[in-house]
Amino acid sequence: MDVPVLTSGRTTLAFYPDRVLAFQGKSVGAISYASLNIESFPSRFIEHESVPRDATVVDHTWQFVNKKGGPDRRFKNNRQLPVCRYNRLHLSSGRGLNVRLLGSLDGGFNEFALAVQQFSRMH
């Protein structure tokens, strides 16, 4: 049986039909779907490195900005940076789970979050 797995830092979440198992080091915890909070929402992110192929550039800013929002001329190598619309996923529970992920595909976590929310209503 293939189990959907999500890894963030030192935490791995395995989504089983009746509960989510959270692995962190040698510790394991079980979380019921009823107590799992999941949110997927857009987020603006200033990209300081190369823009991923699946990212959507929505604006530009400067590495060093003046009070009026333009480039700060005091800095010789003040480069323009893309502002991307990314997607955040936040998984939490009342018992301490707090996992946050950032993905470069706008809306990339939406279907996953919706599926988990629908699944939690069934349990």
N, C-alpha and C positions, 0 to 999 in steps of 0.2 A: 504494500500500500504506500503510495507516494503521499507524503505529508507536506503541505506548504510550510516553508521555514523562512523566517526573517531574522537577520543578524544585524545588530547595531552595537558596535564597540565590543564589550565583553558579554553582552546579553544575546542569547539566541532564543527566539520564540518558535515553537512548533505548534501548528494549528491542527488539533485532532477533532473528530466529530463532536465530542462531549465537553472538551475543555482545551485551554491553551496551556502548554507547558513552557515555563521560563527557565532556561539554563543559564547560570552565571557561575563560572568556575566549577566547583564541585557541588554547588547547591542547585536544587531543582524546586520549583514552585508550580502549583496548579492554579489556574485562574478560570473561573466559570465565564462563559460568554455574557451572562447577565451582569457581571460586575466589571466587564471590560468596556472602557470608553475609547472610541476611535474617531478621529477627525482627520479629514483631508482638506487642505485649503491652500489657495495660491499665496505666493510670497515673492516679493521683489528681492533680488540678490545682485549686488555689485560684483561682477566677475573680474578678478584681478589677474586671472590667467586666461588660457584659451577658452573660448566658448564651446561647450559640447555641441555636437551636431544636432541633437534633438531639442536644444534650448531655443526659447523665443526671446529675442532682444526687443524690449519695449521702450527703451530710452537710453540716454548716455549721460554720464557725469564726468567730472574731472577728478583725478587722484587727489588734488588739493583744490578745494573750492573756496572762493571768497564769500563775503557776507551777502552779496547779491545773487549768488548761485553760479557765477561764471568762474572761469579758470583763475586761480591765484597766480598772478604774474611774478610773484617773488620767487617762484620755483621754476628753474630752467627746464627741467625734464618733466613737466606736468602733463602726463598723458591722459587722453580721453579713455574712459572705461565704459564698457557696455553694462546696462542694467537689464537683467534677465527676469522673466516671470518663471519662477520655479514652483514646485509643489512640496508642501510640508505634510508629513504624516505624524500624528501624535497618538500614541497608545498609552493609556494609563488605567490604573485601578485604584480603588480606595485602600488597598493593602500595600502600596508602594511601587507598583510598576510605573515607570515614566520613561518611555522610549520615544525619541524624536528623530525622524529621518528627513532628509532634504533630497529631493530628486530634481534633475534638470528638465524633465519632461513636464510641461504645464499640464496638470490634471492626471499625471501618471499614476497616482495612488487612488484616484477617485473610485474606480471600479472595485479595487480590493477593499477599500473602506466600506463601500455600499454592500458588498457581499458579506463582509463580517457583520455589519449592522443587521442585515436581513437574517443571517444565520442566528444571531443572538436573540432575535424576536421569536424564533422557532423553539428556543430552549428555555 
